């Protein structure tokens, strides 16, 4: 949960997964769900908000290239108004 003035509120970012057993997001049974938004994307957006240069994101988050193009002018998720 993120709160504050620059937040695009009232939205769910990423895909809300089906919570049914056997859904496409369930891993190996037992109700273990695969997230639809990576932690790297979430924290990369916060890092940008704190002033980290986009070119430095891959230094801080080595896997960010799997989820986000650091050369993009778009934000990783889009939950901040920066």
PDB file with SEQRES, HELIX, SHEET and CRYST1 records, atoms N, CA, C and O in Angstrom:
SEQRES   1 A   82  UNK UNK UNK UNK UNK UNK UNK UNK UNK UNK UNK UNK UNK          
SEQRES   2 A   82  UNK UNK UNK UNK UNK UNK UNK UNK UNK UNK UNK UNK UNK          
SEQRES   3 A   82  UNK UNK UNK UNK UNK UNK UNK UNK UNK UNK UNK UNK UNK          
SEQRES   4 A   82  UNK UNK UNK UNK UNK UNK UNK UNK UNK UNK UNK UNK UNK          
SEQRES   5 A   82  UNK UNK UNK UNK UNK UNK UNK UNK UNK UNK UNK UNK UNK          
SEQRES   6 A   82  UNK UNK UNK UNK UNK UNK UNK UNK UNK UNK UNK UNK UNK          
SEQRES   7 A   82  UNK UNK UNK UNK                                              
HELIX    1 AA1 UNK A   39  UNK A   49  1                                  11    
HELIX    2 AA2 UNK A   54  UNK A   56  5                                   3    
HELIX    3 AA3 UNK A   57  UNK A   60  1                                   4    
HELIX    4 AA4 UNK A   64  UNK A   66  5                                   3    
CRYST1    1.000    1.000    1.000  90.00  90.00  90.00 P 1           1          
ATOM      1  N   UNK A   1       0.854  -1.160   0.000  1.00  0.00           N  
ATOM      2  CA  UNK A   1       0.000   0.000   0.000  1.00  0.00           C  
ATOM      3  C   UNK A   1       0.905   1.230   0.000  1.00  0.00           C  
ATOM      4  O   UNK A   1       1.865   1.305   0.767  1.00  0.00           O  
ATOM      5  N   UNK A   2       0.593   2.181  -0.859  1.00  0.00           N  
ATOM      6  CA  UNK A   2       1.369   3.410  -0.966  1.00  0.00           C  
ATOM      7  C   UNK A   2       0.419   4.578  -0.778  1.00  0.00           C  
ATOM      8  O   UNK A   2      -0.662   4.605  -1.366  1.00  0.00           O  
ATOM      9  N   UNK A   3       0.822   5.554   0.048  1.00  0.00           N  
ATOM     10  CA  UNK A   3      -0.030   6.710   0.312  1.00  0.00           C  
ATOM     11  C   UNK A   3       0.773   7.989   0.132  1.00  0.00           C  
ATOM     12  O   UNK A   3       1.989   7.998   0.321  1.00  0.00           O  
ATOM     13  N   UNK A   4       0.093   9.065  -0.231  1.00  0.00           N  
ATOM     14  CA  UNK A   4       0.733  10.362  -0.348  1.00  0.00           C  
ATOM     15  C   UNK A   4       0.163  11.161  -1.489  1.00  0.00           C  
ATOM     16  O   UNK A   4      -0.634  10.655  -2.279  1.00  0.00           O  
ATOM     17  N   UNK A   5       0.572  12.416  -1.577  1.00  0.00           N  
ATOM     18  CA  UNK A   5       0.065  13.322  -2.587  1.00  0.00           C  
ATOM     19  C   UNK A   5       0.304  12.909  -4.016  1.00  0.00           C  
ATOM     20  O   UNK A   5      -0.618  13.015  -4.825  1.00  0.00           O  
ATOM     21  N   UNK A   6       1.503  12.436  -4.385  1.00  0.00           N  
ATOM     22  CA  UNK A   6       1.753  12.141  -5.797  1.00  0.00           C  
ATOM     23  C   UNK A   6       1.282  10.759  -6.267  1.00  0.00           C  
ATOM     24  O   UNK A   6       1.729  10.285  -7.311  1.00  0.00           O  
ATOM     25  N   UNK A   7       0.409  10.121  -5.535  1.00  0.00           N  
ATOM     26  CA  UNK A   7      -0.032   8.759  -5.860  1.00  0.00           C  
ATOM     27  C   UNK A   7      -1.259   8.779  -6.773  1.00  0.00           C  
ATOM     28  O   UNK A   7      -2.204   9.532  -6.537  1.00  0.00           O  
ATOM     29  N   UNK A   8      -1.237   7.946  -7.815  1.00  0.00           N  
ATOM     30  CA  UNK A   8      -2.419   7.708  -8.655  1.00  0.00           C  
ATOM     31  C   UNK A   8      -3.287   6.703  -7.910  1.00  0.00           C  
ATOM     32  O   UNK A   8      -3.144   5.497  -8.114  1.00  0.00           O  
ATOM     33  N   UNK A   9      -4.170   7.169  -7.065  1.00  0.00           N  
ATOM     34  CA  UNK A   9      -4.919   6.291  -6.175  1.00  0.00           C  
ATOM     35  C   UNK A   9      -6.124   5.622  -6.794  1.00  0.00           C  
ATOM     36  O   UNK A   9      -6.543   5.943  -7.907  1.00  0.00           O  
ATOM     37  N   UNK A  10      -6.672   4.679  -6.038  1.00  0.00           N  
ATOM     38  CA  UNK A  10      -7.903   4.013  -6.425  1.00  0.00           C  
ATOM     39  C   UNK A  10      -7.759   3.034  -7.563  1.00  0.00           C  
ATOM     40  O   UNK A  10      -8.750   2.697  -8.211  1.00  0.00           O  
ATOM     41  N   UNK A  11      -6.559   2.569  -7.824  1.00  0.00           N  
ATOM     42  CA  UNK A  11      -6.318   1.654  -8.940  1.00  0.00           C  
ATOM     43  C   UNK A  11      -5.574   0.418  -8.455  1.00  0.00           C  
ATOM     44  O   UNK A  11      -4.875   0.455  -7.442  1.00  0.00           O  
ATOM     45  N   UNK A  12      -5.730  -0.661  -9.181  1.00  0.00           N  
ATOM     46  CA  UNK A  12      -4.916  -1.861  -8.973  1.00  0.00           C  
ATOM     47  C   UNK A  12      -3.947  -1.916 -10.139  1.00  0.00           C  
ATOM     48  O   UNK A  12      -4.361  -1.871 -11.297  1.00  0.00           O  
ATOM     49  N   UNK A  13      -2.671  -2.012  -9.843  1.00  0.00           N  
ATOM     50  CA  UNK A  13      -1.650  -2.068 -10.881  1.00  0.00           C  
ATOM     51  C   UNK A  13      -1.208  -3.511 -11.058  1.00  0.00           C  
ATOM     52  O   UNK A  13      -1.007  -4.230 -10.079  1.00  0.00           O  
ATOM     53  N   UNK A  14      -1.062  -3.922 -12.280  1.00  0.00           N  
ATOM     54  CA  UNK A  14      -0.803  -5.320 -12.593  1.00  0.00           C  
ATOM     55  C   UNK A  14      -2.134  -6.018 -12.789  1.00  0.00           C  
ATOM     56  O   UNK A  14      -3.175  -5.363 -12.849  1.00  0.00           O  
ATOM     57  N   UNK A  15      -2.114  -7.313 -12.887  1.00  0.00           N  
ATOM     58  CA  UNK A  15      -3.331  -8.101 -13.062  1.00  0.00           C  
ATOM     59  C   UNK A  15      -3.727  -8.707 -11.735  1.00  0.00           C  
ATOM     60  O   UNK A  15      -2.897  -9.301 -11.046  1.00  0.00           O  
ATOM     61  N   UNK A  16      -4.982  -8.563 -11.373  1.00  0.00           N  
ATOM     62  CA  UNK A  16      -5.471  -9.189 -10.150  1.00  0.00           C  
ATOM     63  C   UNK A  16      -5.666 -10.674 -10.456  1.00  0.00           C  
ATOM     64  O   UNK A  16      -6.512 -11.027 -11.278  1.00  0.00           O  
ATOM     65  N   UNK A  17      -4.901 -11.540  -9.811  1.00  0.00           N  
ATOM     66  CA  UNK A  17      -4.966 -12.964 -10.158  1.00  0.00           C  
ATOM     67  C   UNK A  17      -6.222 -13.643  -9.632  1.00  0.00           C  
ATOM     68  O   UNK A  17      -6.809 -13.229  -8.633  1.00  0.00           O  
ATOM     69  N   UNK A  18      -6.609 -14.692 -10.332  1.00  0.00           N  
ATOM     70  CA  UNK A  18      -7.686 -15.530  -9.824  1.00  0.00           C  
ATOM     71  C   UNK A  18      -7.162 -16.258  -8.590  1.00  0.00           C  
ATOM     72  O   UNK A  18      -6.054 -16.795  -8.606  1.00  0.00           O  
ATOM     73  N   UNK A  19      -7.940 -16.274  -7.543  1.00  0.00           N  
ATOM     74  CA  UNK A  19      -7.531 -16.955  -6.312  1.00  0.00           C  
ATOM     75  C   UNK A  19      -7.999 -18.400  -6.266  1.00  0.00           C  
ATOM     76  O   UNK A  19      -7.828 -19.078  -5.253  1.00  0.00           O  
ATOM     77  N   UNK A  20      -8.593 -18.877  -7.366  1.00  0.00           N  
ATOM     78  CA  UNK A  20      -9.083 -20.255  -7.432  1.00  0.00           C  
ATOM     79  C   UNK A  20      -7.919 -21.233  -7.535  1.00  0.00           C  
ATOM     80  O   UNK A  20      -6.939 -20.979  -8.236  1.00  0.00           O  
ATOM     81  N   UNK A  21      -8.038 -22.339  -6.837  1.00  0.00           N  
ATOM     82  CA  UNK A  21      -7.017 -23.383  -6.964  1.00  0.00           C  
ATOM     83  C   UNK A  21      -6.990 -23.874  -8.398  1.00  0.00           C  
ATOM     84  O   UNK A  21      -8.038 -24.046  -9.021  1.00  0.00           O  
ATOM     85  N   UNK A  22      -5.797 -24.100  -8.924  1.00  0.00           N  
ATOM     86  CA  UNK A  22      -5.647 -24.578 -10.287  1.00  0.00           C  
ATOM     87  C   UNK A  22      -5.648 -23.472 -11.327  1.00  0.00           C  
ATOM     88  O   UNK A  22      -5.673 -23.762 -12.523  1.00  0.00           O  
ATOM     89  N   UNK A  23      -5.621 -22.196 -10.904  1.00  0.00           N  
ATOM     90  CA  UNK A  23      -5.595 -21.096 -11.861  1.00  0.00           C  
ATOM     91  C   UNK A  23      -4.225 -21.029 -12.537  1.00  0.00           C  
ATOM     92  O   UNK A  23      -3.285 -21.705 -12.119  1.00  0.00           O  
ATOM     93  N   UNK A  24      -4.121 -20.216 -13.573  1.00  0.00           N  
ATOM     94  CA  UNK A  24      -2.859 -20.113 -14.317  1.00  0.00           C  
ATOM     95  C   UNK A  24      -1.748 -19.489 -13.482  1.00  0.00           C  
ATOM     96  O   UNK A  24      -0.577 -19.627 -13.834  1.00  0.00           O  
ATOM     97  N   UNK A  25      -2.080 -18.806 -12.383  1.00  0.00           N  
ATOM     98  CA  UNK A  25      -1.077 -18.179 -11.534  1.00  0.00           C  
ATOM     99  C   UNK A  25      -0.627 -19.059 -10.370  1.00  0.00           C  
ATOM    100  O   UNK A  25       0.276 -18.680  -9.625  1.00  0.00           O  
ATOM    101  N   UNK A  26      -1.237 -20.215 -10.207  1.00  0.00           N  
ATOM    102  CA  UNK A  26      -0.871 -21.105  -9.107  1.00  0.00           C  
ATOM    103  C   UNK A  26       0.355 -21.920  -9.488  1.00  0.00           C  
ATOM    104  O   UNK A  26       0.437 -22.458 -10.592  1.00  0.00           O  
ATOM    105  N   UNK A  27       1.304 -22.005  -8.568  1.00  0.00           N  
ATOM    106  CA  UNK A  27       2.542 -22.751  -8.804  1.00  0.00           C  
ATOM    107  C   UNK A  27       2.509 -24.074  -8.054  1.00  0.00           C  
ATOM    108  O   UNK A  27       2.546 -24.088  -6.823  1.00  0.00           O  
ATOM    109  N   UNK A  28       2.442 -25.150  -8.756  1.00  0.00           N  
ATOM    110  CA  UNK A  28       2.586 -26.470  -8.172  1.00  0.00           C  
ATOM    111  C   UNK A  28       1.542 -26.897  -7.159  1.00  0.00           C  
ATOM    112  O   UNK A  28       1.801 -27.819  -6.386  1.00  0.00           O  
ATOM    113  N   UNK A  29       0.405 -26.289  -7.125  1.00  0.00           N  
ATOM    114  CA  UNK A  29      -0.642 -26.695  -6.188  1.00  0.00           C  
ATOM    115  C   UNK A  29      -0.447 -26.091  -4.815  1.00  0.00           C  
ATOM    116  O   UNK A  29       0.587 -25.489  -4.525  1.00  0.00           O  
ATOM    117  N   UNK A  30      -1.434 -26.253  -3.987  1.00  0.00           N  
ATOM    118  CA  UNK A  30      -1.361 -25.795  -2.607  1.00  0.00           C  
ATOM    119  C   UNK A  30      -1.621 -24.317  -2.417  1.00  0.00           C  
ATOM    120  O   UNK A  30      -1.457 -23.812  -1.306  1.00  0.00           O  
ATOM    121  N   UNK A  31      -2.019 -23.604  -3.454  1.00  0.00           N  
ATOM    122  CA  UNK A  31      -2.387 -22.209  -3.298  1.00  0.00           C  
ATOM    123  C   UNK A  31      -1.245 -21.212  -3.360  1.00  0.00           C  
ATOM    124  O   UNK A  31      -1.446 -20.043  -3.030  1.00  0.00           O  
ATOM    125  N   UNK A  32      -0.042 -21.631  -3.774  1.00  0.00           N  
ATOM    126  CA  UNK A  32       1.081 -20.708  -3.930  1.00  0.00           C  
ATOM    127  C   UNK A  32       0.904 -19.944  -5.238  1.00  0.00           C  
ATOM    128  O   UNK A  32       0.902 -20.545  -6.313  1.00  0.00           O  
ATOM    129  N   UNK A  33       0.754 -18.604  -5.153  1.00  0.00           N  
ATOM    130  CA  UNK A  33       0.450 -17.801  -6.331  1.00  0.00           C  
ATOM    131  C   UNK A  33       1.672 -17.044  -6.833  1.00  0.00           C  
ATOM    132  O   UNK A  33       2.470 -16.537  -6.046  1.00  0.00           O  
ATOM    133  N   UNK A  34       1.806 -16.976  -8.142  1.00  0.00           N  
ATOM    134  CA  UNK A  34       2.844 -16.207  -8.806  1.00  0.00           C  
ATOM    135  C   UNK A  34       2.364 -14.767  -8.949  1.00  0.00           C  
ATOM    136  O   UNK A  34       1.303 -14.536  -9.529  1.00  0.00           O  
ATOM    137  N   UNK A  35       3.125 -13.783  -8.430  1.00  0.00           N  
ATOM    138  CA  UNK A  35       2.693 -12.387  -8.571  1.00  0.00           C  
ATOM    139  C   UNK A  35       2.709 -11.946 -10.032  1.00  0.00           C  
ATOM    140  O   UNK A  35       3.453 -12.495 -10.845  1.00  0.00           O  
ATOM    141  N   UNK A  36       1.893 -10.965 -10.356  1.00  0.00           N  
ATOM    142  CA  UNK A  36       1.851 -10.455 -11.723  1.00  0.00           C  
ATOM    143  C   UNK A  36       2.696  -9.201 -11.893  1.00  0.00           C  
ATOM    144  O   UNK A  36       2.925  -8.760 -13.020  1.00  0.00           O  
ATOM    145  N   UNK A  37       3.160  -8.626 -10.802  1.00  0.00           N  
ATOM    146  CA  UNK A  37       4.022  -7.447 -10.848  1.00  0.00           C  
ATOM    147  C   UNK A  37       5.260  -7.750 -10.006  1.00  0.00           C  
ATOM    148  O   UNK A  37       5.147  -8.199  -8.866  1.00  0.00           O  
ATOM    149  N   UNK A  38       6.443  -7.501 -10.573  1.00  0.00           N  
ATOM    150  CA  UNK A  38       7.669  -7.835  -9.847  1.00  0.00           C  
ATOM    151  C   UNK A  38       7.990  -6.801  -8.777  1.00  0.00           C  
ATOM    152  O   UNK A  38       7.624  -5.631  -8.893  1.00  0.00           O  
ATOM    153  N   UNK A  39       8.666  -7.245  -7.755  1.00  0.00           N  
ATOM    154  CA  UNK A  39       9.144  -6.359  -6.701  1.00  0.00           C  
ATOM    155  C   UNK A  39      10.130  -5.361  -7.299  1.00  0.00           C  
ATOM    156  O   UNK A  39      10.198  -4.214  -6.859  1.00  0.00           O  
ATOM    157  N   UNK A  40      10.893  -5.796  -8.300  1.00  0.00           N  
ATOM    158  CA  UNK A  40      11.849  -4.899  -8.946  1.00  0.00           C  
ATOM    159  C   UNK A  40      11.147  -3.696  -9.569  1.00  0.00           C  
ATOM    160  O   UNK A  40      11.630  -2.570  -9.446  1.00  0.00           O  
ATOM    161  N   UNK A  41      10.022  -3.915 -10.230  1.00  0.00           N  
ATOM    162  CA  UNK A  41       9.269  -2.815 -10.834  1.00  0.00           C  
ATOM    163  C   UNK A  41       8.775  -1.838  -9.773  1.00  0.00           C  
ATOM    164  O   UNK A  41       8.902  -0.624  -9.928  1.00  0.00           O  
ATOM    165  N   UNK A  42       8.225  -2.367  -8.719  1.00  0.00           N  
ATOM    166  CA  UNK A  42       7.685  -1.550  -7.642  1.00  0.00           C  
ATOM    167  C   UNK A  42       8.782  -0.676  -7.030  1.00  0.00           C  
ATOM    168  O   UNK A  42       8.620   0.538  -6.905  1.00  0.00           O  
ATOM    169  N   UNK A  43       9.897  -1.303  -6.650  1.00  0.00           N  
ATOM    170  CA  UNK A  43      10.962  -0.542  -6.003  1.00  0.00           C  
ATOM    171  C   UNK A  43      11.719   0.346  -6.980  1.00  0.00           C  
ATOM    172  O   UNK A  43      12.255   1.376  -6.570  1.00  0.00           O  
ATOM    173  N   UNK A  44      11.780  -0.017  -8.256  1.00  0.00           N  
ATOM    174  CA  UNK A  44      12.397   0.861  -9.250  1.00  0.00           C  
ATOM    175  C   UNK A  44      11.613   2.158  -9.368  1.00  0.00           C  
ATOM    176  O   UNK A  44      12.205   3.231  -9.488  1.00  0.00           O  
ATOM    177  N   UNK A  45      10.301   2.073  -9.335  1.00  0.00           N  
ATOM    178  CA  UNK A  45       9.489   3.291  -9.398  1.00  0.00           C  
ATOM    179  C   UNK A  45       9.732   4.165  -8.168  1.00  0.00           C  
ATOM    180  O   UNK A  45       9.846   5.384  -8.290  1.00  0.00           O  
ATOM    181  N   UNK A  46       9.810   3.558  -6.999  1.00  0.00           N  
ATOM    182  CA  UNK A  46      10.116   4.331  -5.793  1.00  0.00           C  
ATOM    183  C   UNK A  46      11.516   4.937  -5.877  1.00  0.00           C  
ATOM    184  O   UNK A  46      11.721   6.076  -5.456  1.00  0.00           O  
ATOM    185  N   UNK A  47      12.477   4.191  -6.413  1.00  0.00           N  
ATOM    186  CA  UNK A  47      13.840   4.708  -6.564  1.00  0.00           C  
ATOM    187  C   UNK A  47      13.857   5.919  -7.487  1.00  0.00           C  
ATOM    188  O   UNK A  47      14.544   6.900  -7.201  1.00  0.00           O  
ATOM    189  N   UNK A  48      13.111   5.867  -8.590  1.00  0.00           N  
ATOM    190  CA  UNK A  48      13.021   7.013  -9.496  1.00  0.00           C  
ATOM    191  C   UNK A  48      12.430   8.216  -8.768  1.00  0.00           C  
ATOM    192  O   UNK A  48      12.889   9.343  -8.950  1.00  0.00           O  
ATOM    193  N   UNK A  49      11.420   7.976  -7.951  1.00  0.00           N  
ATOM    194  CA  UNK A  49      10.789   9.046  -7.189  1.00  0.00           C  
ATOM    195  C   UNK A  49      11.797   9.685  -6.219  1.00  0.00           C  
ATOM    196  O   UNK A  49      11.758  10.891  -5.978  1.00  0.00           O  
ATOM    197  N   UNK A  50      12.695   8.859  -5.669  1.00  0.00           N  
ATOM    198  CA  UNK A  50      13.712   9.373  -4.750  1.00  0.00           C  
ATOM    199  C   UNK A  50      14.904   9.991  -5.483  1.00  0.00           C  
ATOM    200  O   UNK A  50      15.859  10.432  -4.844  1.00  0.00           O  
ATOM    201  N   UNK A  51      14.856  10.028  -6.819  1.00  0.00           N  
ATOM    202  CA  UNK A  51      15.884  10.722  -7.588  1.00  0.00           C  
ATOM    203  C   UNK A  51      16.959   9.862  -8.212  1.00  0.00           C  
ATOM    204  O   UNK A  51      17.919  10.394  -8.769  1.00  0.00           O  
ATOM    205  N   UNK A  52      16.829   8.553  -8.137  1.00  0.00           N  
ATOM    206  CA  UNK A  52      17.796   7.678  -8.793  1.00  0.00           C  
ATOM    207  C   UNK A  52      17.659   7.833 -10.304  1.00  0.00           C  
ATOM    208  O   UNK A  52      16.546   7.838 -10.829  1.00  0.00           O  
ATOM    209  N   UNK A  53      18.769   7.957 -10.996  1.00  0.00           N  
ATOM    210  CA  UNK A  53      18.749   8.094 -12.452  1.00  0.00           C  
ATOM    211  C   UNK A  53      18.312   6.774 -13.088  1.00  0.00           C  
ATOM    212  O   UNK A  53      18.713   5.707 -12.623  1.00  0.00           O  
ATOM    213  N   UNK A  54      17.495   6.830 -14.143  1.00  0.00           N  
ATOM    214  CA  UNK A  54      17.074   5.589 -14.815  1.00  0.00           C  
ATOM    215  C   UNK A  54      18.251   4.710 -15.233  1.00  0.00           C  
ATOM    216  O   UNK A  54      18.146   3.483 -15.217  1.00  0.00           O  
ATOM    217  N   UNK A  55      19.359   5.324 -15.603  1.00  0.00           N  
ATOM    218  CA  UNK A  55      20.540   4.549 -16.024  1.00  0.00           C  
ATOM    219  C   UNK A  55      21.165   3.761 -14.871  1.00  0.00           C  
ATOM    220  O   UNK A  55      21.936   2.832 -15.110  1.00  0.00           O  
ATOM    221  N   UNK A  56      20.846   4.115 -13.637  1.00  0.00           N  
ATOM    222  CA  UNK A  56      21.387   3.431 -12.466  1.00  0.00           C  
ATOM    223  C   UNK A  56      20.489   2.313 -11.938  1.00  0.00           C  
ATOM    224  O   UNK A  56      20.892   1.562 -11.050  1.00  0.00           O  
ATOM    225  N   UNK A  57      19.277   2.199 -12.478  1.00  0.00           N  
ATOM    226  CA  UNK A  57      18.343   1.190 -11.965  1.00  0.00           C  
ATOM    227  C   UNK A  57      18.886  -0.226 -12.073  1.00  0.00           C  
ATOM    228  O   UNK A  57      18.682  -1.038 -11.171  1.00  0.00           O  
ATOM    229  N   UNK A  58      19.578  -0.531 -13.171  1.00  0.00           N  
ATOM    230  CA  UNK A  58      20.085  -1.900 -13.336  1.00  0.00           C  
ATOM    231  C   UNK A  58      21.230  -2.208 -12.370  1.00  0.00           C  
ATOM    232  O   UNK A  58      21.516  -3.377 -12.110  1.00  0.00           O  
ATOM    233  N   UNK A  59      21.883  -1.186 -11.840  1.00  0.00           N  
ATOM    234  CA  UNK A  59      22.912  -1.396 -10.818  1.00  0.00           C  
ATOM    235  C   UNK A  59      22.268  -1.784  -9.493  1.00  0.00           C  
ATOM    236  O   UNK A  59      22.752  -2.665  -8.782  1.00  0.00           O  
ATOM    237  N   UNK A  60      21.174  -1.112  -9.179  1.00  0.00           N  
ATOM    238  CA  UNK A  60      20.482  -1.364  -7.914  1.00  0.00           C  
ATOM    239  C   UNK A  60      19.605  -2.614  -7.996  1.00  0.00           C  
ATOM    240  O   UNK A  60      19.531  -3.400  -7.052  1.00  0.00           O  
ATOM    241  N   UNK A  61      18.941  -2.783  -9.146  1.00  0.00           N  
ATOM    242  CA  UNK A  61      18.024  -3.912  -9.362  1.00  0.00           C  
ATOM    243  C   UNK A  61      18.511  -4.702 -10.576  1.00  0.00           C  
ATOM    244  O   UNK A  61      18.070  -4.427 -11.692  1.00  0.00           O  
ATOM    245  N   UNK A  62      19.401  -5.669 -10.393  1.00  0.00           N  
ATOM    246  CA  UNK A  62      20.002  -6.386 -11.526  1.00  0.00           C  
ATOM    247  C   UNK A  62      18.993  -7.078 -12.447  1.00  0.00           C  
ATOM    248  O   UNK A  62      19.297  -7.310 -13.617  1.00  0.00           O  
ATOM    249  N   UNK A  63      17.811  -7.410 -11.950  1.00  0.00           N  
ATOM    250  CA  UNK A  63      16.812  -8.107 -12.759  1.00  0.00           C  
ATOM    251  C   UNK A  63      15.794  -7.181 -13.416  1.00  0.00           C  
ATOM    252  O   UNK A  63      14.877  -7.658 -14.084  1.00  0.00           O  
ATOM    253  N   UNK A  64      15.934  -5.867 -13.240  1.00  0.00           N  
ATOM    254  CA  UNK A  64      14.919  -4.941 -13.742  1.00  0.00           C  
ATOM    255  C   UNK A  64      14.746  -5.045 -15.254  1.00  0.00           C  
ATOM    256  O   UNK A  64      13.649  -4.809 -15.759  1.00  0.00           O  
ATOM    257  N   UNK A  65      15.786  -5.389 -15.976  1.00  0.00           N  
ATOM    258  CA  UNK A  65      15.697  -5.532 -17.430  1.00  0.00           C  
ATOM    259  C   UNK A  65      14.737  -6.621 -17.876  1.00  0.00           C  
ATOM    260  O   UNK A  65      14.294  -6.618 -19.024  1.00  0.00           O  
ATOM    261  N   UNK A  66      14.409  -7.549 -16.991  1.00  0.00           N  
ATOM    262  CA  UNK A  66      13.435  -8.600 -17.310  1.00  0.00           C  
ATOM    263  C   UNK A  66      11.999  -8.081 -17.279  1.00  0.00           C  
ATOM    264  O   UNK A  66      11.087  -8.724 -17.799  1.00  0.00           O  
ATOM    265  N   UNK A  67      11.807  -6.904 -16.662  1.00  0.00           N  
ATOM    266  CA  UNK A  67      10.455  -6.407 -16.434  1.00  0.00           C  
ATOM    267  C   UNK A  67      10.209  -5.007 -16.983  1.00  0.00           C  
ATOM    268  O   UNK A  67       9.062  -4.627 -17.220  1.00  0.00           O  
ATOM    269  N   UNK A  68      11.284  -4.231 -17.188  1.00  0.00           N  
ATOM    270  CA  UNK A  68      11.140  -2.820 -17.523  1.00  0.00           C  
ATOM    271  C   UNK A  68      12.330  -2.365 -18.358  1.00  0.00           C  
ATOM    272  O   UNK A  68      13.473  -2.721 -18.073  1.00  0.00           O  
ATOM    273  N   UNK A  69      12.052  -1.576 -19.390  1.00  0.00           N  
ATOM    274  CA  UNK A  69      13.097  -0.992 -20.231  1.00  0.00           C  
ATOM    275  C   UNK A  69      13.538   0.312 -19.584  1.00  0.00           C  
ATOM    276  O   UNK A  69      12.783   1.284 -19.585  1.00  0.00           O  
ATOM    277  N   UNK A  70      14.753   0.352 -19.029  1.00  0.00           N  
ATOM    278  CA  UNK A  70      15.226   1.532 -18.315  1.00  0.00           C  
ATOM    279  C   UNK A  70      15.421   2.739 -19.234  1.00  0.00           C  
ATOM    280  O   UNK A  70      15.574   3.858 -18.745  1.00  0.00           O  
ATOM    281  N   UNK A  71      15.418   2.534 -20.551  1.00  0.00           N  
ATOM    282  CA  UNK A  71      15.512   3.651 -21.500  1.00  0.00           C  
ATOM    283  C   UNK A  71      14.126   4.237 -21.809  1.00  0.00           C  
ATOM    284  O   UNK A  71      14.022   5.240 -22.515  1.00  0.00           O  
ATOM    285  N   UNK A  72      13.077   3.620 -21.289  1.00  0.00           N  
ATOM    286  CA  UNK A  72      11.710   4.068 -21.540  1.00  0.00           C  
ATOM    287  C   UNK A  72      11.415   5.363 -20.785  1.00  0.00           C  
ATOM    288  O   UNK A  72      11.946   5.595 -19.699  1.00  0.00           O  
ATOM    289  N   UNK A  73      10.572   6.192 -21.365  1.00  0.00           N  
ATOM    290  CA  UNK A  73      10.141   7.404 -20.667  1.00  0.00           C  
ATOM    291  C   UNK A  73       8.952   7.116 -19.743  1.00  0.00           C  
ATOM    292  O   UNK A  73       8.561   7.973 -18.950  1.00  0.00           O  
ATOM    293  N   UNK A  74       8.382   5.916 -19.846  1.00  0.00           N  
ATOM    294  CA  UNK A  74       7.277   5.514 -18.969  1.00  0.00           C  
ATOM    295  C   UNK A  74       7.831   5.039 -17.629  1.00  0.00           C  
ATOM    296  O   UNK A  74       8.983   4.614 -17.538  1.00  0.00           O  
ATOM    297  N   UNK A  75       7.011   5.115 -16.605  1.00  0.00           N  
ATOM    298  CA  UNK A  75       7.397   4.585 -15.306  1.00  0.00           C  
ATOM    299  C   UNK A  75       7.222   3.068 -15.294  1.00  0.00           C  
ATOM    300  O   UNK A  75       6.427   2.535 -16.069  1.00  0.00           O  
ATOM    301  N   UNK A  76       7.960   2.361 -14.420  1.00  0.00           N  
ATOM    302  CA  UNK A  76       7.849   0.901 -14.386  1.00  0.00           C  
ATOM    303  C   UNK A  76       6.420   0.398 -14.192  1.00  0.00           C  
ATOM    304  O   UNK A  76       5.998  -0.535 -14.875  1.00  0.00           O  
ATOM    305  N   UNK A  77       5.675   1.002 -13.273  1.00  0.00           N  
ATOM    306  CA  UNK A  77       4.304   0.576 -13.003  1.00  0.00           C  
ATOM    307  C   UNK A  77       3.317   1.706 -13.307  1.00  0.00           C  
ATOM    308  O   UNK A  77       2.284   1.484 -13.939  1.00  0.00           O  
ATOM    309  N   UNK A  78       3.642   2.905 -12.857  1.00  0.00           N  
ATOM    310  CA  UNK A  78       2.785   4.052 -13.098  1.00  0.00           C  
ATOM    311  C   UNK A  78       1.939   4.481 -11.916  1.00  0.00           C  
ATOM    312  O   UNK A  78       0.924   5.155 -12.093  1.00  0.00           O  
ATOM    313  N   UNK A  79       2.348   4.093 -10.692  1.00  0.00           N  
ATOM    314  CA  UNK A  79       1.530   4.468  -9.544  1.00  0.00           C  
ATOM    315  C   UNK A  79       1.921   5.818  -8.934  1.00  0.00           C  
ATOM    316  O   UNK A  79       1.258   6.301  -8.016  1.00  0.00           O  
ATOM    317  N   UNK A  80       3.002   6.428  -9.447  1.00  0.00           N  
ATOM    318  CA  UNK A  80       3.405   7.747  -8.964  1.00  0.00           C  
ATOM    319  C   UNK A  80       3.252   8.786 -10.054  1.00  0.00           C  
ATOM    320  O   UNK A  80       3.397   8.481 -11.238  1.00  0.00           O  
ATOM    321  N   UNK A  81       2.961  10.000  -9.660  1.00  0.00           N  
ATOM    322  CA  UNK A  81       2.897  11.125 -10.599  1.00  0.00           C  
ATOM    323  C   UNK A  81       4.238  11.856 -10.570  1.00  0.00           C  
ATOM    324  O   UNK A  81       4.362  12.909  -9.944  1.00  0.00           O  
ATOM    325  N   UNK A  82       5.238  11.295 -11.247  1.00  0.00           N  
ATOM    326  CA  UNK A  82       6.542  11.971 -11.274  1.00  0.00           C  
ATOM    327  C   UNK A  82       6.940  12.268 -12.697  1.00  0.00           C  
ATOM    328  O   UNK A  82       8.007  12.835 -12.934  1.00  0.00           O  
TER     329      UNK A  82                                                      
END                                                                             
